[in-house]
Amino acid sequence: MAHLRSGRRLALAVPVVLSLTASLGFLPGSASAAAPRSAPAATAADGPDLAYVVNTRTDHRTLASVRRAIAGAGGTVVVTYDRIGVIVAHSADPDFGPRMRAVRGVQSAGATRTTPLTAAGTTDEGAADYLSAAEAAKVEAAAAPGSEPLEADQWDLRAIGADKAAAINPGSRKVTVGVIDTGVDDTHPDLAPNFSASQSANCVGGVADTSEGAWRPYTADDYHGTHVAGEIAAARNGVGVAGVAPGVKVSGIKVSDPDNGLFYPESVVCAFVFAADHGVEITNNSYYVDPWLYNCMDDPDQRAIVDAVNRAQRYATKKGTLHLASAGNSNHDLASDAIVDESSPDDSTPVTRTIDPSECFDVPTQLPGVVTVSATGVQNLKSYYSTYGKGVIDVAAPGGDRLYQIPDTPSKNGRILSTMPNNQYGFLQGTSMASPHAAGVAALLKSEHPRATPAQLQALLKAQAGNPGCPDSYDQNGDGTQDATCEGGPRVNGFYGFGIVNALKAVK
């Protein structure tokens, strides 16, 4: 899917964080439950509905007043997250957004999509390379004693010392990493031993569905979340592959729309709140919130999206959840003066626009406190597709590089091997794959330091990373032109942030 980061995410420089926080007046959150209150959605008779987020003050009087105003404007309240002041509503009135922004107590409001709720689209998750039975037999024949059957192809584990770390501390069962994604196939034999159903849900539409199996992917084509989950916590059980933290638990929080596969804001708000209220210590976010690759603060709809999702992730952070997100696969320099976005909105007809990265934000990637992860290949060099930026990238991790960094493994595949639905295995690459490697290392650190706060955990993650420094040249295809420019020094730079995560250092 266009929105999936077979990877991404971007960390803000401090001045940008401050201006973003100040410009929206983000709420401090609460240590108590977000207390979502849902109502059945209704379809207006006079036209197709759009979904909206209406962000308000959190006092009960204001919330009640705004809910009445929504009804008075012909809208329907779908769910209210009282503690963070986010109301999800549906309306067929094209002026619903402006009308809500004029209501007393409303701090921002806007549409979360550009097409009606009934619109259907196509799903394209990118090309997956499934491991055939013959290829699997070849890999198994090269397995080292005591390793998992397919581990010979997992160059990524060895690159960050995860194979050796597992012998010291595979991670604690008291730590759960929530995979906010396309769903997780918990019946996979490599995931079933570590899967936490009680911390899993389907959040599509903004209301959490915790019924049995609701968190599973719609079809085998929705494999992204299952692949990510295996990278984090595939069990060392003599089956298939191993995860970076094979002893921790993993949960699935599905947010991909069944019609078009997109990750809409109301679903992601639900996911962050659900993770926080169900004791998830770490979330992995290998996507951007649709339909905008970058949300610009001078647009009231996009501003409301940033506000709503940021309130939810801040709420989760205050309850002890650390968020990691992928930096993106566009090879964009997020510290530059301007970026050309040709993909937004991705739920209707994209319009080419030049955006200012200091005023337009990738969500949840650029939200304050979220760990941004860039991708590397087997040579510990930035992957050719990975987005980057000085003061933006926090850490780097293996995401694969099928063009320029080919490992000496049985399959000689530069991508990442992990679990796929229906008991299969396959290769993917992207910053979507880098972020779960960093999330796995964060889970090991949380296992070693159970009392660490999200801020402390992020500091530990940066401290154990090893930085290769900026390369002398980054001309990947040898045409004499630099394909990206790395700015910064050997300690912190735009390609790797504070460095490439290291699982072995995390447990020593």
C-alpha positions in Angstrom: 0.0 0.0 0.0 1.2 3.5 -0.7 0.8 4.4 3.0 2.7 1.4 4.4 6.3 1.8 5.0 7.8 -1.2 3.9 8.9 1.7 6.1 9.1 5.3 7.8 9.0 8.1 10.5 10.6 11.4 11.3 11.8 12.9 14.5 11.5 16.6 15.0 14.4 18.9 15.9 13.7 20.5 19.2 12.6 23.9 17.8 10.0 22.2 15.5 8.7 20.1 18.4 8.2 23.2 20.4 6.5 25.1 17.6 4.3 22.2 16.8 3.3 21.8 20.5 2.7 25.4 21.0 0.7 25.9 17.7 -1.9 23.3 18.6 -2.0 23.7 22.3 -1.8 20.0 22.8 -3.5 18.6 25.8 -1.4 17.1 28.6 -3.3 13.8 28.7 -4.3 11.8 31.7 -3.2 8.8 33.7 -6.7 7.4 33.7 -8.6 5.6 31.0 -9.5 7.6 27.9 -13.1 6.3 28.4 -14.3 6.0 24.8 -18.0 6.2 24.5 -19.5 4.9 21.3 -22.8 5.3 19.5 -23.9 3.6 16.3 -23.0 5.4 13.1 -25.8 6.5 10.9 -25.8 7.4 7.2 -27.4 10.7 6.3 -30.2 10.6 3.8 -29.1 13.6 1.8 -25.7 12.4 0.7 -22.6 10.3 1.4 -20.9 10.7 4.8 -17.4 11.8 5.5 -15.6 11.1 8.8 -14.4 13.9 11.0 -12.3 14.5 14.1 -13.6 17.2 16.4 -11.0 18.2 19.1 -12.2 20.0 22.2 -11.4 20.9 25.7 -11.8 17.9 28.0 -14.2 19.2 30.6 -17.6 17.4 30.6 -19.6 20.6 29.9 -17.7 21.4 26.8 -17.8 17.8 25.5 -21.6 17.6 26.1 -22.1 21.0 24.4 -20.0 20.0 21.4 -21.9 16.7 21.0 -25.1 18.6 21.0 -23.7 20.9 18.3 -22.7 17.9 16.2 -26.3 16.6 16.4 -27.7 20.0 15.7 -25.5 20.2 12.5 -26.9 16.9 11.3 -23.8 14.9 12.3 -23.6 11.6 14.1 -21.2 11.0 17.0 -19.4 7.7 16.4 -17.2 7.7 19.5 -16.0 10.2 22.1 -12.6 9.9 23.8 -13.4 12.1 26.8 -9.9 12.2 28.4 -8.2 13.5 25.3 -11.1 15.6 23.9 -11.4 13.8 20.6 -14.8 13.1 19.1 -15.2 11.1 15.9 -18.2 12.0 13.9 -19.8 11.4 10.5 -21.6 14.0 8.5 -22.9 14.5 4.9 -22.8 18.3 5.2 -19.9 19.7 3.2 -19.8 22.6 5.6 -19.7 20.4 8.7 -16.0 21.1 9.4 -16.3 24.9 9.3 -19.4 24.8 11.4 -17.7 22.7 14.1 -14.7 25.0 14.1 -17.0 27.8 15.0 -18.4 26.0 18.0 -17.4 27.2 21.5 -14.8 24.9 23.0 -13.7 23.3 19.8 -10.0 23.7 19.3 -9.7 22.0 15.9 -11.9 20.0 13.6 -11.7 18.6 10.1 -12.4 15.8 7.7 -10.2 12.7 8.0 -10.6 11.7 4.3 -11.4 13.2 0.9 -13.8 10.5 -0.3 -17.0 9.2 1.2 -17.1 6.5 3.8 -18.7 4.2 1.2 -15.8 4.6 -1.3 -13.9 1.4 -2.1 -10.4 1.2 -3.5 -7.7 -1.2 -4.3 -5.1 -2.7 -2.1 -1.5 -2.8 -3.2 0.9 -3.8 -0.4 4.0 -3.9 -2.7 5.7 -7.0 -4.0 6.3 -9.8 -1.5 8.8 -12.5 -2.2 7.5 -15.7 -0.6 10.0 -18.4 0.4 9.2 -21.5 -1.5 9.6 -25.0 -0.1 12.7 -25.7 -2.2 14.3 -22.4 -1.0 13.3 -23.1 2.6 15.0 -26.5 2.4 18.2 -24.9 1.1 18.2 -22.4 3.9 17.5 -25.1 6.5 20.5 -27.1 5.2 22.7 -24.1 6.1 21.3 -23.7 9.6 23.9 -23.4 12.4 23.5 -25.7 15.4 21.0 -24.3 17.9 19.5 -21.7 15.5 16.1 -21.6 14.0 15.6 -23.5 10.7 15.5 -20.4 8.5 17.8 -18.2 10.6 20.7 -18.6 8.1 18.8 -16.1 5.9 18.3 -13.6 8.7 21.4 -11.5 8.2 19.5 -8.7 10.0 19.6 -10.5 13.3 23.3 -10.9 13.1 23.8 -7.3 12.0 22.5 -6.1 15.4 23.7 -8.9 17.5 20.1 -10.2 18.1 21.2 -13.8 17.7 23.7 -13.5 20.5 21.4 -11.4 22.7 18.8 -14.1 22.7 21.1 -16.4 24.6 21.5 -13.7 27.3 18.0 -12.3 27.6 15.4 -13.0 24.9 13.0 -10.5 26.6 10.5 -10.5 29.3 6.9 -11.9 29.1 5.9 -8.8 31.0 6.7 -6.6 28.0 4.2 -6.3 25.1 4.9 -4.7 21.7 1.7 -3.6 20.0 1.8 -3.8 16.2 -0.5 -1.0 14.8 -0.9 -2.2 11.3 -2.9 -4.4 8.9 -3.6 -7.0 11.5 -1.6 -10.0 12.8 -2.1 -13.7 12.0 -1.8 -15.0 15.5 -2.3 -18.6 14.3 1.1 -18.6 12.7 3.3 -21.2 14.6 6.1 -18.6 15.1 3.7 -16.0 16.5 1.2 -18.0 18.5 3.5 -18.7 21.5 4.0 -14.9 22.1 0.7 -13.5 21.0 -1.4 -11.5 23.5 -5.0 -11.6 22.4 -6.1 -9.6 25.5 -4.1 -6.7 24.2 -5.3 -6.9 20.6 -8.2 -5.3 18.7 -9.6 -4.1 15.4 -9.7 -0.3 15.6 -11.0 0.4 12.1 -13.5 3.3 12.2 -12.4 4.5 15.6 -14.1 2.0 17.9 -12.1 -1.0 19.3 -13.5 -4.4 18.5 -12.0 -7.1 20.7 -14.0 -10.0 19.6 -12.1 -13.2 18.8 -9.9 -12.9 15.8 -10.9 -9.3 15.0 -7.2 -8.3 14.9 -6.4 -10.7 12.1 -5.7 -9.5 8.6 -8.7 -9.5 6.2 -6.9 -11.6 3.6 -3.5 -13.1 3.0 -2.7 -10.1 0.9 -2.8 -8.0 4.1 0.5 -9.5 5.2 2.3 -6.4 6.3 1.4 -6.5 10.0 2.2 -10.2 10.3 5.6 -9.7 8.8 6.3 -6.8 11.2 5.2 -8.9 14.2 7.6 -11.7 13.3 10.5 -9.4 13.1 9.8 -8.2 16.6 8.9 -11.4 18.5 8.9 -14.6 16.4 9.5 -17.3 19.0 12.7 -19.4 19.2 10.8 -22.6 19.1 12.5 -24.7 16.4 10.1 -23.4 13.8 10.9 -21.0 10.9 12.5 -17.7 11.9 13.4 -15.8 15.1 12.4 -12.2 16.2 14.7 -9.6 17.7 13.0 -10.1 21.1 11.7 -13.7 20.9 10.7 -13.8 24.6 8.4 -10.7 24.7 4.7 -10.7 23.8 3.3 -9.1 20.7 -0.2 -7.9 20.0 -2.1 -6.8 16.9 -4.1 -3.6 16.6 -5.6 -3.5 13.2 -6.2 -0.1 11.6 -6.3 -0.7 7.9 -9.6 0.1 6.1 -11.2 -3.0 4.5 -12.2 -1.1 1.4 -9.0 0.5 0.4 -6.4 -0.6 3.0 -5.7 3.0 4.2 -4.9 4.0 7.8 -7.3 6.8 8.6 -6.8 9.1 11.6 -9.8 7.9 13.7 -8.5 4.3 13.5 -5.0 5.3 14.7 -6.5 7.5 17.5 -8.3 4.4 18.7 -5.2 2.3 18.4 -3.0 4.5 20.6 -5.7 4.8 23.2 -6.4 1.1 23.2 -2.7 0.3 23.5 -2.4 2.7 26.5 -5.4 1.4 28.3 -4.4 -2.3 27.8 -0.9 -2.0 29.2 1.1 -2.1 25.9 4.6 -0.9 26.7 5.8 -0.2 23.1 4.0 0.4 19.8 5.4 -0.1 16.3 4.0 2.2 13.6 5.2 1.2 10.1 2.8 3.5 8.2 1.7 7.1 7.8 -1.8 8.3 8.6 -3.8 8.6 5.4 -4.8 10.4 3.3 -1.9 13.0 3.5 1.8 12.0 3.4 2.4 15.4 5.1 -0.2 17.3 7.1 0.1 21.1 6.7 -0.8 23.3 9.6 -2.4 26.0 7.4 -5.0 23.5 6.3 -7.8 23.2 8.9 -8.6 19.5 8.1 -4.9 18.4 8.1 -4.3 20.5 11.3 -7.2 18.6 13.0 -5.6 15.3 12.0 -2.3 16.2 13.6 -4.1 17.4 16.7 -6.2 14.3 17.2 -3.5 11.7 16.6 -1.0 13.7 18.7 -3.5 13.8 21.6 -3.9 10.0 21.4 -0.2 9.3 21.3 0.6 11.7 24.1 -2.0 10.1 26.2 -0.4 6.7 25.6 3.1 8.1 26.3 1.9 9.5 29.6 0.6 6.1 30.5 4.0 4.6 29.8 4.0 3.6 26.2 6.9 4.3 23.9 6.1 4.7 20.2 8.5 3.9 17.3 7.7 4.7 13.7 9.3 4.2 10.3 10.9 7.2 8.5 9.6 6.6 5.0 10.7 5.1 1.7 10.8 8.3 -0.4 14.5 9.1 0.1 13.3 12.5 1.3 15.6 14.7 3.3 13.2 15.7 6.1 15.6 18.4 7.3 15.5 20.2 3.9 13.8 23.5 3.1 11.2 21.9 0.7 9.8 18.5 -0.3 7.7 17.7 -3.3 4.7 15.5 -2.3 3.1 13.9 -5.3 1.1 11.2 -3.5 -1.5 13.2 -1.5 -4.4 12.8 -1.0 -4.0 9.0 -1.5 -7.7 8.2 -1.2 -8.8 10.3 -4.2 -6.7 12.2 -6.8 -3.2 13.2 -5.7 -2.1 16.8 -6.3 1.6 17.7 -6.6 2.5 20.2 -3.9 5.7 21.5 -2.5 5.7 21.5 1.3 7.8 23.0 4.0 8.9 20.3 6.4 8.8 22.7 9.3 5.1 23.4 8.8 3.8 20.1 7.3 4.1 16.9 9.3 4.2 13.2 8.6 1.9 11.6 11.2 2.7 9.8 13.5 6.3 10.0 12.3 6.9 13.7 13.2 4.9 13.8 16.4 6.9 14.8 19.5 8.3 11.9 21.5 7.9 9.3 18.7 11.2 7.5 17.8 12.0 7.9 14.1 13.8 4.9 12.5 15.7 4.9 9.2 16.7 1.8 7.3 20.1 0.1 6.6 21.3 -2.9 4.6 23.8 -5.6 5.4 26.7 -3.2 4.9 25.4 -0.9 7.7 24.8 1.8 5.0 21.6 3.7 4.6 19.2 1.8 2.3 18.8 3.5 -1.1 15.1 4.3 -0.4 15.2 5.4 3.2 14.1 8.8 4.1 16.6 10.7 6.3 17.4 14.1 7.9 19.7 15.6 10.4 17.8 16.3 13.7 14.9 14.1 12.4 16.2 10.5 12.5 16.6 9.1 16.0 18.1 5.7 15.3 18.6 3.3 12.3 18.0 -0.4 12.0 18.0 -3.1 9.3 15.3 -2.6 6.8 17.0 -4.3 3.8 18.4 -3.2 0.5 17.8 -5.5 -2.5 19.7 -3.4 -5.0 23.1 -2.5 -3.5 23.6 -4.4 -0.3 23.4 -8.2 -1.0 24.2 -10.5 2.0 26.2 -13.7 1.7 23.2 -15.9 2.8 21.7 -19.0 1.2 19.0 -17.0 -0.6 21.3 -14.0 -1.2 18.3 -11.8 -0.6 18.9 -8.3 0.7 15.5 -7.9 2.1 14.1 -9.1 5.5 12.8 -12.6 6.0 9.8 -12.9 8.4 6.4 -14.4 9.0 3.5 -14.2 6.6 -0.2 -15.2 7.0 -1.2 -18.8 6.6 2.0 -20.2 8.1 4.2 -18.8 5.3 7.5 -16.8 5.3 8.6 -14.1 2.9 11.0 -11.2 2.2 10.1 -7.5 2.4 12.2 -4.4 2.6 11.5 -0.9 3.8 11.7 1.4 6.8 8.6 -0.6 7.7 11.0 -3.4 8.5 13.6 -1.1 10.2 11.1 0.2 12.8 10.2 -3.2 14.2 13.9 -4.1 14.6 14.3 -1.0 16.7 11.0 -1.8 18.6 12.4 -5.3 19.4 15.6 -3.7 20.8 13.4 -1.3 22.8 11.5 -4.3 24.2 14.8 -5.9 25.3 15.8 -2.6 27.0 12.4 -2.5 28.7 12.9 -6.1 29.8 16.3 -5.0 31.4 14.9 -1.8 32.8 11.2 -2.4 33.6 10.8 0.9 35.4 12.1 3.0 32.6 9.7 5.7 31.3 9.2 6.2 27.6 11.7 9.1 27.7 14.3 7.1 29.6 13.7 4.1 27.2 14.3 6.3 24.2 17.5 7.7 25.8 18.7 4.1 26.4 17.9 3.2 22.8 20.0 6.0 21.5 22.8 5.3 24.0 23.3 1.7 22.9 23.3 2.5 19.2 26.5 2.4 17.2 27.0 5.1 14.6 29.0 4.4 11.5 29.2 8.1 10.7 28.4 9.7 7.4 29.9 7.9 4.4 32.5 9.6 2.3 30.3 9.1 -0.8 26.7 8.0 -1.3 26.6 7.3 -5.0 24.7 4.0 -4.9 24.3 3.5 -8.6 27.7 4.8 -9.6 26.5 7.5 -12.0 28.7 10.2 -10.4 25.8 11.9 -8.6 25.3 11.7 -4.8 22.0 10.0 -4.2 21.6 11.6 -0.8 23.6 14.0 1.4 24.4 13.0 5.0 24.8 15.9 7.3 26.3 15.7 10.9 29.1 14.0 12.7 30.1 10.6 13.9 27.9 10.8 16.9 24.6 12.1 15.4 23.8 12.6 11.7 21.0 12.6 9.2 21.4 9.0 7.9 21.5 7.2 11.2 20.5 9.6 13.9 22.3 8.4 17.1 23.3 5.2 15.3 22.2 1.7 14.4 20.5 -0.2 17.2 22.3 -3.1 18.9 20.4 -5.8 20.6 23.5 -7.4 22.2 24.5 -4.1 23.9 20.9 -3.7 25.0 21.1 -6.9 27.2 24.6 -6.6 28.5 
